[in-house]
């Protein structure tokens, strides 16, 4: 396809974890990653170890001059600044990998005749090796004009990902939703580990015990859906257990008790949808949780 030929030389401005992961994935899939720049020598060394053919240059402008598809894998707050400080050749593609930043942040490139877009894998990038293994089946939120959209969707598919077209104007909401199963989930695991510490268990012991439960929960949801995959005392309508949980948490860590009540309240609609409690039992659970919260 002509579109593929136009956007065949890939470059990166920024060489952090996202860039390292995508560059290696693209290279493995047979794409030409030709150039990279970064202010971090450490990041450049790690990038080069994963993508030997990419030429290291000293500025974003050199990347723009040598690549036909440029990924701006820089911190969100400087995407617009880096884009505006660079002179773009008409027909070049300029793409950022931010989930929350609107593609309009690249408007200065569009004014110079470049194609602009967003390419955001729904993946954690703390460790590029882990991220690479998680790319197959990973959704990539893509926003771009039609000619570039086809290329970005093809890129996503070539590394085993599932492209999903995003409408303009919703990126912050879309990105916030991902936090509930990313950083916020990790925060919840930390809360669980802190409670285990009260009876002498280490964080590693807590994770070794809780991770199989987490995997089982994910498997149940994948198999049956959110409501039907949910177990636990709210799903059973077990008021006695809920009361014991709240009393124990209030005594041990009041802030953890508050978080428990908030999450348990969010379980009630799922239990009603599941059909394992009726409206009366749901109201009783809600009253218990809210009554405990007012103490």
HELIX and SHEET records of a PDB file:
HELIX    1   1 UNK A    2  UNK A    6  1                                   5    
HELIX    2   2 UNK A   17  UNK A   28  1                                  12    
HELIX    3   3 UNK A   41  UNK A   50  1                                  10    
HELIX    4   4 UNK A   60  UNK A   66  1                                   7    
HELIX    5   5 UNK A   76  UNK A   78  5                                   3    
HELIX    6   6 UNK A   79  UNK A   84  1                                   6    
HELIX    7   7 UNK A  103  UNK A  106  5                                   4    
HELIX    8   8 UNK A  107  UNK A  111  1                                   5    
HELIX    9   9 UNK A  128  UNK A  134  1                                   7    
HELIX   10  10 UNK A  146  UNK A  158  1                                  13    
HELIX   11  11 UNK A  171  UNK A  179  1                                   9    
HELIX   12  12 UNK A  183  UNK A  197  1                                  15    
HELIX   13  13 UNK A  203  UNK A  224  1                                  22    
HELIX   14  14 UNK A  233  UNK A  236  1                                   4    
HELIX   15  15 UNK A  239  UNK A  252  1                                  14    
HELIX   16  16 UNK A  254  UNK A  274  1                                  21    
HELIX   17  17 UNK A  279  UNK A  293  1                                  15    
SHEET    1   A 8 UNK A  55  UNK A  56  0                                        
SHEET    2   A 8 UNK A  32  UNK A  37  1                                        
SHEET    3   A 8 UNK A   9  UNK A  13  1                                        
SHEET    4   A 8 UNK A  69  UNK A  72  1                                        
SHEET    5   A 8 UNK A  93  UNK A  96  1                                        
SHEET    6   A 8 UNK A 115  UNK A 121  1                                        
SHEET    7   A 8 UNK A 139  UNK A 144 -1                                        
SHEET    8   A 8 UNK A 162  UNK A 165  1                                        
END                                                                             
